[in-house]
Amino acid sequence: KAGVTQTPRYLIKTRGQQVTLSCSPISGHRSVSWYQQTPGQGLQFLFEYFSETQRNKGNFPGRFSGRQFSNSRSEMNVSTLELGDSALYLCASKGQGNTEAFFGQGTRLTVV
Amino acid sequence: GQQLNQSPQSMFIQEGEDVSMNCTSSSIFNTWLWYKQDPGEGPVLLIALYKAGELTSNGRLTAQFGITRKDSFLNISASIPSDVGIYFCAGQKGNNDMRFGAGTRLTVKP
């Protein structure tokens, strides 16, 4: 069974641009969560989608948005990029029972 | 944001030594999980705990779910160089989002 797949692995963007990251969960998993990881702030929760609906939301500005498709794949969008958005973005999927979360390898975003 | 207090922040140990790290919270959780993260990779699940008092092992790793449901610890016995990495605790309650500790960076000297 394939694990959580995130694309792309690496991305370089310029300040002011927007970016879309993709996450394909483990087959059968309907919950997808997104996290931002930086050296100073650790793992910060962005939002969680379950069955195409946002179920939980962290404390990030509206520039950070997401969505989930009927096949449970999820995308995360960041608009008007700032230098401080440079981070490793991780997604995690959970299956039936919503207990153990499995992470993808992450997308390393660098904003210049 | 993070609501879990994880300690120690970092550890430098000799190969063969045992390691212990823990997490405490002001909130009660129904599930405690421990992850390990290698540089540039996503966290990998090591152990999941579901009941207060539960003690679970995975090879040289042992973790316990505290009786108060507000804490958990992870022990690594007879450490080896490949144990190097950052270890995170995470707590979850119901359908709420998972909360993470700040991580324990482990260095193992051969």
Backbone of each chain as ProteinMPNN parsed JSONL, in Angstrom:
{"seq_chain_A": "KAGVTQTPRYLIKTRGQQVTLSCSPISGHRSVSWYQQTPGQGLQFLFEYFSETQRNKGNFPGRFSGRQFSNSRSEMNVSTLELGDSALYLCASKGQGNTEAFFGQGTRLTVV", "coords_chain_A": {"N_chain_A": [[0.852, -1.187, 0.0], [0.666, 2.161, -0.955], [2.32, 4.975, 0.535], [1.767, 8.226, 2.052], [1.778, 10.748, -0.309], [3.486, 13.575, -1.323], [3.617, 16.405, -3.41], [5.135, 19.241, -5.042], [8.485, 18.03, -4.098], [10.368, 19.962, -3.579], [10.449, 23.519, -3.758], [10.83, 26.744, -5.072], [9.944, 30.032, -4.622], [8.984, 33.424, -5.374], [8.65, 36.329, -3.339], [5.339, 37.484, -2.857], [4.219, 35.937, -4.819], [2.002, 33.127, -5.508], [1.325, 29.795, -4.292], [0.713, 26.319, -4.816], [0.32, 23.325, -3.154], [0.387, 19.746, -3.165], [-1.239, 16.808, -1.9], [-1.5, 13.38, -1.641], [-3.353, 11.081, 0.019], [-2.962, 8.027, 1.978], [-4.387, 5.178, 0.467], [-7.838, 4.912, 0.922], [-7.876, 6.418, 3.216], [-9.548, 9.143, 4.667], [-9.142, 11.475, 5.979], [-7.175, 14.34, 5.907], [-4.513, 16.216, 7.019], [-2.74, 19.313, 7.35], [0.475, 20.663, 8.013], [2.782, 23.15, 9.106], [6.231, 23.326, 9.288], [8.848, 24.774, 10.937], [12.195, 25.709, 11.959], [12.141, 27.334, 14.236], [9.527, 27.322, 15.219], [8.548, 24.774, 15.274], [6.206, 22.074, 14.708], [3.387, 23.257, 13.293], [-0.091, 23.34, 13.25], [-2.14, 23.575, 10.434], [-4.651, 23.081, 8.948], [-7.38, 20.695, 8.759], [-8.883, 18.343, 6.639], [-11.793, 16.474, 5.991], [-13.598, 14.164, 4.255], [-14.005, 16.054, 2.176], [-14.599, 18.364, 3.532], [-13.668, 21.092, 5.593], [-12.5, 20.343, 8.726], [-11.102, 21.013, 11.017], [-9.24, 23.879, 12.075], [-6.245, 25.734, 12.184], [-4.305, 28.465, 13.605], [-3.692, 30.317, 11.4], [-3.149, 32.918, 8.951], [-5.609, 34.132, 6.516], [-4.395, 33.833, 4.079], [-3.529, 31.325, 3.774], [-4.931, 28.487, 2.548], [-7.062, 25.662, 1.838], [-8.173, 22.631, 0.23], [-10.191, 19.72, -0.406], [-10.569, 16.916, -2.453], [-12.946, 14.697, -4.072], [-11.712, 12.239, -4.197], [-10.198, 12.188, -1.978], [-7.703, 13.351, -2.172], [-5.708, 16.211, -1.414], [-5.21, 19.731, -1.569], [-3.099, 22.496, -0.836], [-3.015, 25.965, -0.599], [-1.084, 28.875, -0.776], [-1.271, 32.274, -0.743], [0.085, 35.416, -1.916], [2.893, 35.268, -1.071], [5.194, 35.377, 1.664], [8.466, 36.052, 3.052], [8.688, 34.735, 5.457], [7.159, 32.509, 5.114], [8.641, 30.455, 4.281], [9.347, 27.126, 4.707], [9.022, 23.682, 5.817], [6.411, 21.931, 4.54], [4.063, 19.745, 5.656], [1.925, 16.976, 5.119], [-0.553, 14.866, 6.543], [-2.229, 11.755, 6.745], [-5.17, 10.1, 7.923], [-6.866, 7.127, 8.839], [-9.777, 4.996, 9.093], [-11.441, 5.444, 12.176], [-9.753, 7.419, 12.881], [-7.211, 7.818, 14.296], [-4.209, 7.099, 14.293], [-1.859, 9.051, 12.611], [-0.324, 9.38, 9.457], [2.525, 10.554, 7.9], [3.544, 12.417, 4.965], [6.513, 12.972, 2.932], [6.912, 15.614, 2.787], [6.919, 19.033, 1.548], [9.392, 21.167, 0.663], [9.412, 24.502, 0.911], [10.781, 27.413, -0.325], [10.954, 30.822, -0.009], [11.934, 33.597, -1.773]], "CA_chain_A": [[0.0, 0.0, 0.0], [1.504, 3.343, -1.045], [2.208, 5.902, 1.651], [1.29, 9.569, 1.736], [2.634, 11.341, -1.333], [3.393, 15.026, -1.454], [4.337, 16.985, -4.55], [6.495, 18.752, -5.325], [9.325, 17.9, -2.913], [11.054, 21.234, -3.367], [9.84, 24.619, -4.496], [11.355, 28.08, -4.787], [9.012, 31.044, -5.122], [9.328, 34.811, -5.064], [7.692, 37.065, -2.507], [4.18, 38.01, -3.563], [3.608, 34.9, -5.657], [1.178, 32.165, -4.789], [1.818, 28.443, -4.501], [-0.221, 25.232, -4.513], [0.981, 22.065, -2.808], [-0.545, 18.637, -3.304], [-1.065, 15.674, -0.998], [-2.339, 12.213, -1.888], [-3.295, 10.28, 1.236], [-2.964, 6.571, 1.852], [-5.659, 4.731, -0.098], [-8.852, 4.61, 1.928], [-7.876, 7.441, 4.265], [-10.386, 10.273, 4.285], [-8.719, 12.677, 6.707], [-5.869, 14.893, 5.532], [-4.141, 17.409, 7.795], [-1.563, 20.025, 6.876], [1.293, 21.276, 9.054], [3.956, 23.929, 8.726], [7.336, 23.07, 10.213], [10.002, 25.662, 10.862], [13.099, 25.439, 13.074], [11.813, 28.092, 15.434], [8.15, 27.123, 15.682], [8.157, 23.366, 15.32], [5.09, 21.647, 13.856], [2.198, 24.072, 13.527], [-1.252, 22.809, 12.546], [-2.797, 24.517, 9.517], [-6.061, 22.685, 8.852], [-7.676, 19.299, 8.484], [-10.044, 18.084, 5.793], [-12.379, 15.136, 6.09], [-14.7, 14.036, 3.303], [-14.108, 17.292, 1.389], [-14.994, 19.483, 4.39], [-12.651, 21.472, 6.586], [-13.013, 19.911, 10.027], [-10.389, 21.768, 12.04], [-8.425, 24.945, 11.496], [-5.273, 26.328, 13.098], [-4.283, 29.921, 13.684], [-2.925, 30.905, 10.308], [-3.93, 33.936, 8.23], [-6.432, 33.683, 5.407], [-3.591, 33.557, 2.876], [-3.369, 29.871, 3.746], [-6.229, 27.848, 2.323], [-6.932, 24.302, 1.347], [-9.388, 21.968, -0.215], [-10.051, 18.273, -0.571], [-11.363, 16.428, -3.568], [-13.757, 13.507, -3.76], [-10.831, 11.072, -4.054], [-9.466, 12.486, -0.735], [-6.499, 14.159, -2.401], [-5.881, 17.558, -0.877], [-4.277, 20.773, -1.989], [-2.954, 23.642, 0.052], [-2.624, 27.142, -1.364], [-0.643, 30.054, -0.025], [-1.236, 33.428, -1.646], [0.915, 36.563, -1.501], [3.941, 34.661, -0.251], [6.125, 36.19, 2.444], [9.713, 35.337, 3.353], [8.451, 33.89, 6.627], [6.414, 31.289, 4.75], [9.618, 29.41, 3.972], [9.172, 26.073, 5.704], [8.667, 22.356, 5.326], [4.969, 21.729, 4.677], [3.794, 18.32, 5.782], [0.546, 16.549, 5.25], [-0.704, 13.584, 7.205], [-3.558, 11.189, 6.533], [-5.662, 9.179, 8.942], [-7.888, 6.227, 8.318], [-10.964, 4.718, 9.9], [-11.144, 5.541, 13.596], [-9.083, 8.712, 13.051], [-6.256, 7.828, 15.398], [-2.828, 7.242, 13.876], [-1.629, 9.879, 11.433], [0.873, 9.013, 8.711], [3.001, 11.741, 7.209], [4.305, 12.389, 3.739], [7.895, 13.434, 3.07], [6.903, 17.064, 2.896], [7.343, 19.925, 0.477], [10.254, 22.242, 1.188], [9.135, 25.755, 0.206], [11.694, 28.521, -0.048], [10.483, 32.085, -0.579], [13.084, 34.51, -1.897]], "C_chain_A": [[0.892, 1.243, 0.0], [1.258, 4.247, 0.149], [1.633, 7.226, 1.194], [2.283, 10.207, 0.766], [2.405, 12.832, -1.447], [4.207, 15.487, -2.664], [4.137, 18.489, -4.586], [7.294, 18.581, -4.033], [9.993, 19.231, -2.551], [10.451, 22.298, -4.27], [10.503, 25.923, -4.088], [10.419, 29.085, -5.427], [9.505, 32.425, -4.695], [8.243, 35.425, -4.19], [6.55, 37.61, -3.356], [3.491, 36.99, -4.46], [2.684, 34.038, -4.811], [1.664, 30.763, -5.149], [0.731, 27.441, -4.124], [0.571, 23.956, -4.283], [-0.063, 20.957, -2.834], [-0.204, 17.494, -2.351], [-2.037, 14.567, -1.378], [-2.243, 11.291, -0.679], [-3.168, 8.796, 0.928], [-4.354, 6.151, 1.362], [-6.639, 4.347, 1.011], [-8.914, 5.61, 3.066], [-8.666, 8.653, 3.805], [-10.0, 11.573, 4.994], [-7.33, 13.088, 6.247], [-5.641, 16.168, 6.332], [-2.882, 18.01, 7.22], [-0.867, 20.707, 8.042], [2.414, 22.087, 8.412], [5.041, 23.653, 9.754], [8.487, 24.007, 9.933], [10.89, 25.4, 12.064], [12.676, 26.13, 14.365], [10.468, 27.754, 16.04], [7.724, 25.665, 15.728], [7.025, 23.066, 14.354], [3.837, 22.439, 14.227], [1.056, 23.575, 12.636], [-1.9, 23.898, 11.697], [-4.294, 24.245, 9.44], [-6.156, 21.204, 8.543], [-8.92, 19.214, 7.617], [-10.48, 16.64, 5.965], [-13.586, 15.106, 5.175], [-15.04, 15.384, 2.654], [-14.52, 18.517, 2.211], [-13.873, 19.801, 5.373], [-13.209, 21.192, 7.972], [-12.366, 20.679, 11.176], [-9.509, 22.803, 11.356], [-7.5, 25.501, 12.563], [-5.317, 27.837, 13.012], [-3.38, 30.548, 12.642], [-3.794, 31.92, 9.573], [-4.656, 33.348, 7.027], [-5.669, 33.418, 4.118], [-3.377, 32.054, 2.692], [-4.759, 29.241, 3.592], [-6.014, 26.447, 1.797], [-8.242, 23.812, 0.791], [-9.102, 20.477, -0.351], [-11.017, 17.825, -1.651], [-12.071, 15.133, -3.187], [-12.902, 12.244, -3.616], [-9.91, 11.208, -2.84], [-8.139, 13.199, -0.944], [-6.757, 15.587, -1.937], [-4.84, 18.499, -1.469], [-4.26, 21.878, -0.948], [-2.442, 24.799, -0.793], [-2.169, 28.241, -0.418], [-0.55, 31.205, -1.015], [-0.342, 34.519, -1.066], [2.024, 36.113, -0.563], [4.828, 35.698, 0.425], [7.359, 35.355, 2.745], [9.508, 34.346, 4.5], [7.647, 32.632, 6.336], [7.358, 30.164, 4.36], [9.584, 28.369, 5.081], [9.05, 24.731, 4.996], [7.174, 22.182, 5.589], [4.693, 20.239, 4.607], [2.305, 18.056, 5.751], [0.535, 15.161, 5.864], [-2.109, 13.058, 6.953], [-3.886, 10.21, 7.647], [-6.784, 8.353, 8.351], [-9.07, 6.084, 9.248], [-10.618, 4.76, 11.37], [-10.361, 6.787, 13.914], [-8.137, 8.752, 14.229], [-4.841, 8.077, 14.891], [-2.716, 8.034, 12.58], [-0.311, 9.492, 10.787], [1.263, 10.186, 7.819], [3.631, 11.438, 5.862], [5.704, 12.923, 3.985], [7.991, 14.944, 3.14], [7.297, 17.774, 1.62], [8.157, 21.044, 1.102], [10.039, 23.479, 0.331], [10.13, 26.816, 0.644], [11.166, 29.757, -0.754], [11.642, 33.073, -0.591], [12.622, 35.909, -2.324]], "O_chain_A": [[1.773, 1.373, 0.85], [0.161, 4.291, 0.705], [1.085, 7.339, 0.098], [3.49, 10.198, 1.007], [1.28, 13.294, -1.641], [5.322, 15.024, -2.904], [3.073, 18.974, -4.2], [6.811, 18.961, -2.966], [10.156, 19.568, -1.379], [10.007, 22.022, -5.385], [10.713, 26.178, -2.902], [10.131, 29.008, -6.621], [10.324, 32.565, -3.787], [7.067, 35.076, -4.298], [6.774, 38.136, -4.446], [2.325, 37.155, -4.82], [2.592, 34.185, -3.592], [2.324, 30.563, -6.169], [-0.07, 27.688, -3.223], [1.388, 23.557, -5.114], [-1.241, 21.189, -2.562], [0.961, 17.249, -2.04], [-3.247, 14.784, -1.433], [-1.167, 10.773, -0.383], [-3.256, 8.37, -0.224], [-5.367, 6.704, 1.792], [-6.317, 3.569, 1.91], [-9.899, 5.651, 3.804], [-8.48, 9.137, 2.689], [-10.487, 12.646, 4.638], [-6.415, 12.266, 6.207], [-6.468, 17.08, 6.323], [-2.046, 17.298, 6.664], [-1.51, 21.254, 8.938], [2.918, 21.758, 7.337], [4.796, 23.737, 10.957], [9.034, 24.032, 8.831], [10.408, 24.92, 13.09], [12.833, 25.578, 15.454], [10.283, 27.884, 17.25], [6.623, 25.364, 16.189], [6.893, 23.711, 13.314], [3.302, 22.306, 15.327], [1.22, 23.412, 11.427], [-2.173, 24.999, 12.177], [-5.105, 25.087, 9.825], [-5.193, 20.555, 8.137], [-9.895, 19.932, 7.841], [-9.666, 15.722, 6.069], [-14.492, 15.929, 5.304], [-16.2, 15.79, 2.596], [-14.763, 19.587, 1.651], [-13.22, 18.906, 5.91], [-14.251, 21.725, 8.354], [-13.011, 20.96, 12.186], [-9.088, 22.627, 10.213], [-7.91, 25.717, 13.703], [-6.233, 28.418, 12.43], [-2.413, 31.232, 12.976], [-5.02, 31.806, 9.565], [-4.37, 32.237, 6.581], [-6.216, 32.849, 3.173], [-3.083, 31.583, 1.593], [-5.643, 29.453, 4.422], [-4.917, 26.092, 1.366], [-9.273, 24.48, 0.869], [-7.954, 20.037, -0.404], [-12.146, 18.31, -1.737], [-11.826, 14.556, -2.128], [-13.329, 11.282, -2.978], [-8.959, 10.441, -2.688], [-7.51, 13.612, 0.029], [-7.868, 16.104, -2.05], [-3.732, 18.09, -1.818], [-5.256, 22.155, -0.279], [-1.538, 24.627, -1.61], [-2.798, 28.498, 0.609], [0.169, 31.119, -2.011], [-0.054, 34.533, 0.131], [2.083, 36.529, 0.594], [5.163, 36.736, -0.146], [7.321, 34.126, 2.705], [10.084, 33.258, 4.506], [7.473, 31.786, 7.213], [6.919, 29.037, 4.132], [9.77, 28.693, 6.253], [8.986, 24.649, 3.769], [6.727, 22.276, 6.732], [5.041, 19.566, 3.637], [1.517, 18.828, 6.297], [1.483, 14.389, 5.724], [-3.071, 13.826, 6.948], [-3.005, 9.58, 8.231], [-7.542, 8.806, 7.493], [-9.328, 6.948, 10.086], [-9.614, 4.182, 11.785], [-10.292, 7.196, 15.073], [-8.248, 9.635, 15.079], [-4.325, 9.183, 15.054], [-3.381, 7.734, 11.588], [0.695, 9.298, 11.469], [0.44, 10.732, 7.085], [4.178, 10.358, 5.639], [6.047, 13.286, 5.11], [9.031, 15.492, 3.509], [7.922, 17.197, 0.731], [7.671, 21.776, 1.964], [10.432, 23.51, -0.835], [10.297, 27.079, 1.835], [10.954, 29.739, -1.966], [12.251, 33.35, 0.443], [13.446, 36.811, -2.48]]}, "seq_chain_B": "GQQLNQSPQSMFIQEGEDVSMNCTSSSIFNTWLWYKQDPGEGPVLLIALYKAGELTSNGRLTAQFGITRKDSFLNISASIPSDVGIYFCAGQKGNNDMRFGAGTRLTVKP", "coords_chain_B": {"N_chain_B": [[-1.523, 25.712, 17.776], [1.438, 24.59, 19.629], [0.733, 22.657, 22.478], [1.934, 20.973, 24.113], [4.44, 20.072, 26.415], [7.573, 19.151, 25.877], [10.365, 17.282, 26.883], [13.789, 16.142, 27.308], [15.051, 19.044, 25.486], [17.194, 18.504, 23.866], [19.548, 15.805, 23.49], [22.639, 14.297, 24.166], [24.22, 11.408, 23.752], [26.048, 8.375, 24.526], [26.71, 5.647, 22.362], [24.852, 2.729, 23.017], [23.844, 3.492, 25.439], [20.874, 4.08, 27.452], [17.859, 5.917, 26.749], [15.618, 8.48, 27.739], [12.653, 10.298, 27.333], [10.061, 12.784, 27.702], [6.627, 13.913, 27.672], [4.369, 16.424, 28.631], [1.11, 17.737, 29.363], [-1.394, 20.283, 29.622], [-3.858, 19.577, 29.022], [-6.199, 16.879, 28.651], [-5.689, 13.919, 26.807], [-6.88, 11.489, 24.42], [-5.411, 9.846, 22.896], [-1.998, 9.114, 22.578], [0.905, 9.702, 20.695], [4.058, 8.78, 19.332], [6.634, 10.039, 17.335], [9.336, 9.837, 14.951], [11.684, 11.881, 13.318], [13.72, 12.202, 10.532], [16.321, 14.228, 9.057], [15.0, 16.46, 6.638], [12.895, 14.814, 6.003], [9.54, 13.438, 6.421], [7.805, 13.027, 9.595], [7.904, 9.81, 11.151], [5.749, 7.354, 12.311], [6.181, 5.859, 15.457], [5.192, 4.656, 17.846], [1.893, 4.125, 19.075], [-0.479, 5.029, 21.521], [-3.356, 4.186, 23.401], [-4.812, 3.937, 25.746], [-5.135, 5.007, 29.139], [-2.386, 4.441, 31.235], [-1.395, 2.458, 29.628], [1.275, 0.488, 28.396], [3.545, 0.172, 25.893], [5.586, -1.581, 23.58], [8.042, -1.365, 20.967], [10.249, -3.016, 19.507], [13.327, -1.842, 20.533], [12.17, 0.306, 21.678], [10.048, 1.773, 24.089], [6.969, 2.938, 25.248], [4.783, 4.869, 27.324], [1.457, 5.599, 28.314], [0.356, 8.079, 30.314], [-1.225, 7.82, 33.566], [-2.874, 9.939, 34.312], [-3.647, 10.856, 31.889], [-2.469, 13.034, 30.865], [0.15, 12.968, 30.221], [3.096, 11.419, 28.773], [5.712, 9.06, 28.173], [8.766, 8.184, 26.462], [11.026, 5.602, 26.037], [14.24, 4.602, 24.954], [16.163, 1.843, 24.533], [19.561, 0.708, 24.825], [20.937, 2.397, 22.808], [21.671, 3.087, 19.346], [23.655, 4.265, 16.528], [21.848, 4.87, 14.413], [19.609, 5.758, 15.68], [19.653, 8.41, 15.852], [18.083, 11.563, 15.481], [15.062, 13.559, 15.404], [12.688, 13.412, 17.897], [9.246, 13.364, 18.315], [6.447, 13.99, 20.393], [2.915, 13.501, 20.334], [-0.423, 14.478, 20.889], [-3.856, 13.568, 20.918], [-7.342, 14.307, 20.911], [-10.434, 13.018, 20.465], [-11.992, 14.192, 17.534], [-10.48, 16.405, 17.305], [-7.691, 18.489, 16.262], [-4.35, 17.147, 16.032], [-1.913, 17.671, 18.517], [1.419, 18.768, 18.893], [4.573, 18.164, 20.538], [7.586, 20.117, 21.014], [9.738, 18.672, 20.244], [12.524, 16.39, 20.672], [15.86, 16.447, 20.212], [18.018, 13.99, 19.316], [21.298, 12.905, 19.696], [23.684, 10.485, 18.97], [26.662, 9.258, 20.0], [29.201, 7.344, 18.548]], "CA_chain_B": [[-0.124, 25.73, 18.189], [1.843, 23.497, 20.511], [0.278, 22.709, 23.853], [2.644, 19.919, 24.825], [5.779, 20.393, 26.885], [8.412, 17.972, 25.662], [11.725, 17.447, 27.406], [14.587, 17.35, 27.142], [15.061, 19.621, 24.152], [18.21, 17.77, 23.127], [20.302, 14.835, 24.274], [23.862, 13.79, 23.549], [24.502, 10.2, 24.519], [27.004, 7.424, 23.965], [26.099, 4.428, 21.838], [24.661, 1.703, 24.032], [23.121, 4.046, 26.591], [19.42, 4.174, 27.355], [17.371, 7.29, 26.598], [14.246, 8.691, 28.179], [12.103, 11.619, 27.065], [8.661, 12.783, 28.095], [5.732, 14.994, 27.274], [3.275, 16.728, 29.548], [0.115, 18.632, 28.789], [-2.412, 20.793, 30.536], [-5.112, 18.998, 28.539], [-6.313, 15.417, 28.589], [-5.762, 13.359, 25.458], [-7.335, 10.102, 24.311], [-4.374, 9.118, 22.177], [-0.647, 9.685, 22.552], [1.705, 9.094, 19.645], [5.462, 9.19, 19.272], [7.167, 10.042, 15.976], [10.75, 10.169, 14.749], [11.889, 12.569, 12.06], [15.076, 12.351, 10.025], [16.454, 15.505, 8.341], [14.412, 16.574, 5.306], [11.844, 13.818, 5.789], [8.389, 13.584, 7.288], [7.83, 12.199, 10.799], [7.479, 8.426, 11.011], [5.103, 6.898, 13.539], [6.907, 4.81, 16.176], [4.298, 3.974, 18.797], [0.623, 4.774, 19.37], [-1.022, 4.602, 22.82], [-4.782, 4.499, 23.363], [-5.467, 3.826, 27.054], [-4.363, 5.464, 30.288], [-1.633, 3.37, 31.864], [-0.897, 1.509, 28.631], [2.714, 0.425, 28.163], [3.691, -0.505, 24.603], [6.957, -1.66, 23.081], [8.298, -1.57, 19.544], [11.685, -3.277, 19.499], [14.025, -1.244, 21.681], [11.396, 1.465, 22.133], [8.921, 1.534, 24.999], [6.267, 4.181, 25.562], [3.662, 4.706, 28.25], [0.382, 6.59, 28.377], [0.239, 8.364, 31.736], [-2.494, 7.533, 34.23], [-3.703, 11.149, 34.318], [-3.917, 11.125, 30.478], [-1.856, 14.323, 30.52], [1.571, 12.831, 29.975], [3.574, 10.188, 28.155], [7.159, 9.024, 28.033], [9.345, 7.256, 25.502], [12.356, 5.107, 26.371], [14.976, 3.86, 23.941], [17.216, 1.089, 25.22], [20.759, 0.335, 24.066], [20.892, 3.246, 21.616], [22.597, 2.845, 18.236], [23.788, 5.492, 15.734], [20.677, 5.182, 13.56], [18.548, 6.36, 16.502], [19.789, 9.871, 15.722], [16.957, 12.221, 14.822], [14.216, 14.345, 16.297], [11.538, 12.635, 18.358], [8.109, 14.21, 18.662], [5.241, 13.412, 20.964], [1.691, 14.125, 19.826], [-1.617, 14.066, 21.61], [-5.094, 13.816, 20.183], [-8.592, 14.054, 21.628], [-11.575, 12.986, 19.57], [-11.725, 14.651, 16.176], [-9.682, 17.626, 17.321], [-6.406, 18.33, 15.603], [-3.273, 16.58, 16.812], [-0.989, 18.669, 19.049], [2.769, 18.241, 18.943], [5.62, 18.758, 21.345], [8.605, 20.83, 20.239], [10.722, 17.707, 19.771], [13.773, 16.102, 21.37], [16.892, 16.131, 19.222], [18.897, 12.972, 19.876], [22.584, 12.647, 19.045], [24.315, 9.29, 19.529], [28.08, 9.208, 19.666], [29.662, 5.951, 18.457]], "C_chain_B": [[0.181, 24.624, 19.167], [1.299, 23.696, 21.908], [0.989, 21.673, 24.688], [4.042, 20.388, 25.186], [6.627, 19.139, 26.785], [9.81, 18.259, 26.177], [12.462, 16.115, 27.395], [14.523, 17.85, 25.698], [16.073, 18.908, 23.267], [18.955, 16.842, 24.073], [21.513, 14.394, 23.475], [24.27, 12.567, 24.367], [25.513, 9.331, 23.782], [26.236, 6.212, 23.444], [26.011, 3.374, 22.938], [23.898, 2.19, 25.259], [21.61, 4.014, 26.345], [19.013, 5.652, 27.35], [15.949, 7.376, 27.107], [13.826, 10.12, 27.891], [10.622, 11.6, 27.413], [7.927, 14.015, 27.616], [4.668, 15.18, 28.329], [2.36, 17.753, 28.907], [-0.809, 19.138, 29.875], [-3.777, 20.215, 30.172], [-5.045, 17.477, 28.579], [-6.38, 14.984, 27.129], [-6.253, 11.919, 25.51], [-6.304, 9.218, 23.642], [-3.058, 9.87, 22.298], [0.131, 8.948, 21.467], [3.128, 9.622, 19.724], [5.969, 8.996, 17.846], [8.671, 10.306, 16.006], [10.891, 10.807, 13.37], [13.368, 12.662, 11.725], [15.134, 13.646, 9.211], [15.836, 15.47, 6.943], [13.3, 15.592, 5.01], [10.658, 14.119, 6.687], [8.517, 12.702, 8.517], [7.29, 10.799, 10.516], [6.924, 7.963, 12.344], [5.874, 5.736, 14.146], [5.95, 3.978, 17.021], [3.039, 4.812, 18.973], [0.051, 4.165, 20.654], [-2.466, 5.075, 22.92], [-5.476, 4.496, 24.716], [-4.554, 4.31, 28.157], [-3.689, 4.272, 30.948], [-1.007, 2.389, 30.881], [0.614, 1.639, 28.449], [2.915, -0.401, 26.899], [5.138, -0.474, 24.144], [6.98, -1.88, 21.586], [9.803, -1.757, 19.415], [12.337, -2.704, 20.74], [13.296, -0.031, 22.261], [10.245, 1.029, 23.026], [8.289, 2.875, 25.313], [5.116, 3.882, 26.508], [2.726, 5.894, 28.186], [0.141, 6.85, 29.863], [-1.163, 8.162, 32.284], [-3.435, 8.747, 34.196], [-4.165, 11.532, 32.916], [-3.329, 12.459, 30.019], [-0.358, 14.187, 30.263], [1.906, 11.476, 29.363], [5.089, 10.223, 28.143], [7.562, 7.995, 26.991], [10.737, 6.881, 25.977], [12.945, 4.385, 25.175], [16.109, 3.141, 24.67], [18.35, 0.788, 24.251], [20.836, 1.093, 22.74], [21.987, 2.881, 20.609], [22.647, 4.103, 17.372], [22.567, 5.856, 14.904], [19.486, 5.702, 14.369], [18.593, 7.884, 16.428], [18.594, 10.447, 14.973], [16.207, 13.076, 15.822], [12.976, 13.517, 16.623], [10.447, 13.602, 18.811], [7.041, 13.395, 19.368], [4.054, 14.151, 20.36], [0.517, 13.582, 20.621], [-2.848, 14.415, 20.803], [-6.287, 13.484, 21.063], [-9.73, 14.126, 20.642], [-11.176, 13.361, 18.156], [-10.968, 15.969, 16.143], [-8.356, 17.386, 16.636], [-5.363, 17.794, 16.581], [-2.328, 17.705, 17.264], [0.375, 18.023, 19.238], [3.619, 18.925, 20.003], [6.656, 19.394, 20.426], [9.706, 19.903, 19.74], [11.922, 17.572, 20.687], [14.781, 15.675, 20.323], [17.904, 15.191, 19.865], [20.15, 12.816, 19.032], [23.229, 11.46, 19.745], [25.757, 9.242, 19.054], [28.561, 7.768, 19.648], [30.765, 5.652, 19.466]], "O_chain_B": [[-0.686, 23.818, 19.504], [1.394, 24.79, 22.463], [0.673, 21.51, 25.866], [4.736, 21.013, 24.384], [6.419, 18.177, 27.525], [10.369, 19.33, 25.943], [11.828, 15.062, 27.464], [14.009, 17.168, 24.81], [15.846, 18.728, 22.07], [18.992, 17.056, 25.285], [21.43, 14.149, 22.271], [24.623, 12.688, 25.541], [25.792, 9.521, 22.598], [25.23, 5.807, 24.026], [26.963, 3.156, 23.687], [23.368, 1.387, 26.027], [21.141, 3.934, 25.21], [19.721, 6.512, 27.873], [15.161, 6.447, 26.927], [14.572, 11.055, 28.178], [9.994, 10.542, 27.422], [8.525, 15.013, 27.214], [4.128, 14.209, 28.859], [2.764, 18.526, 28.038], [-0.983, 18.501, 30.915], [-4.737, 20.351, 30.931], [-3.969, 16.881, 28.544], [-7.055, 15.617, 26.317], [-6.071, 11.22, 26.507], [-6.316, 7.997, 23.798], [-3.002, 11.09, 22.142], [0.032, 7.729, 21.335], [3.367, 10.76, 20.128], [5.769, 7.948, 17.232], [9.203, 10.905, 16.941], [10.305, 10.346, 12.39], [14.17, 13.14, 12.528], [14.104, 14.113, 8.726], [16.114, 14.563, 6.158], [12.807, 15.538, 3.884], [10.746, 14.943, 7.597], [9.263, 11.723, 8.494], [6.347, 10.627, 9.744], [7.551, 8.154, 13.387], [6.188, 4.758, 13.467], [5.911, 2.752, 16.916], [3.097, 6.041, 19.015], [0.09, 2.951, 20.85], [-2.778, 6.214, 22.574], [-6.597, 4.989, 24.838], [-3.348, 4.064, 28.13], [-4.311, 3.238, 31.191], [-0.172, 1.573, 31.271], [1.156, 2.741, 28.36], [2.495, -1.557, 26.844], [5.83, 0.532, 24.298], [6.078, -2.489, 21.01], [10.546, -0.791, 19.236], [11.954, -3.032, 21.863], [13.761, 0.579, 23.224], [9.56, 0.045, 22.749], [8.989, 3.842, 25.612], [4.549, 2.79, 26.497], [3.15, 7.038, 28.026], [-0.24, 5.935, 30.595], [-2.155, 8.311, 31.571], [-4.65, 8.591, 34.067], [-4.987, 12.435, 32.763], [-3.644, 12.951, 28.936], [0.332, 15.194, 30.104], [1.122, 10.529, 29.422], [5.687, 11.298, 28.107], [6.815, 7.068, 26.679], [11.543, 7.758, 26.287], [12.252, 3.651, 24.47], [16.917, 3.776, 25.348], [18.149, 0.635, 23.046], [20.803, 0.482, 21.672], [23.072, 2.431, 20.977], [21.752, 4.941, 17.478], [22.282, 7.038, 14.713], [18.457, 6.05, 13.79], [17.676, 8.563, 16.89], [18.15, 9.896, 13.965], [16.664, 13.289, 16.945], [12.308, 12.994, 15.731], [10.693, 14.529, 19.583], [6.762, 12.256, 18.993], [4.183, 15.296, 19.927], [0.465, 12.404, 20.974], [-2.883, 15.422, 20.097], [-6.267, 12.533, 21.844], [-9.973, 15.174, 20.044], [-10.154, 12.906, 17.643], [-10.827, 16.582, 15.086], [-7.937, 16.245, 16.445], [-5.48, 17.965, 17.794], [-1.989, 18.586, 16.475], [0.478, 16.881, 19.685], [3.42, 20.096, 20.325], [6.604, 19.227, 19.207], [10.519, 20.299, 18.905], [12.294, 18.512, 21.389], [14.593, 14.675, 19.631], [18.566, 15.55, 20.838], [20.08, 12.62, 17.819], [23.313, 11.43, 20.973], [26.03, 9.192, 17.855], [28.358, 7.038, 20.618], [31.262, 4.527, 19.52]]}, "name": "protein", "num_of_chains": 2, "seq": "KAGVTQTPRYLIKTRGQQVTLSCSPISGHRSVSWYQQTPGQGLQFLFEYFSETQRNKGNFPGRFSGRQFSNSRSEMNVSTLELGDSALYLCASKGQGNTEAFFGQGTRLTVVGQQLNQSPQSMFIQEGEDVSMNCTSSSIFNTWLWYKQDPGEGPVLLIALYKAGELTSNGRLTAQFGITRKDSFLNISASIPSDVGIYFCAGQKGNNDMRFGAGTRLTVKP"}
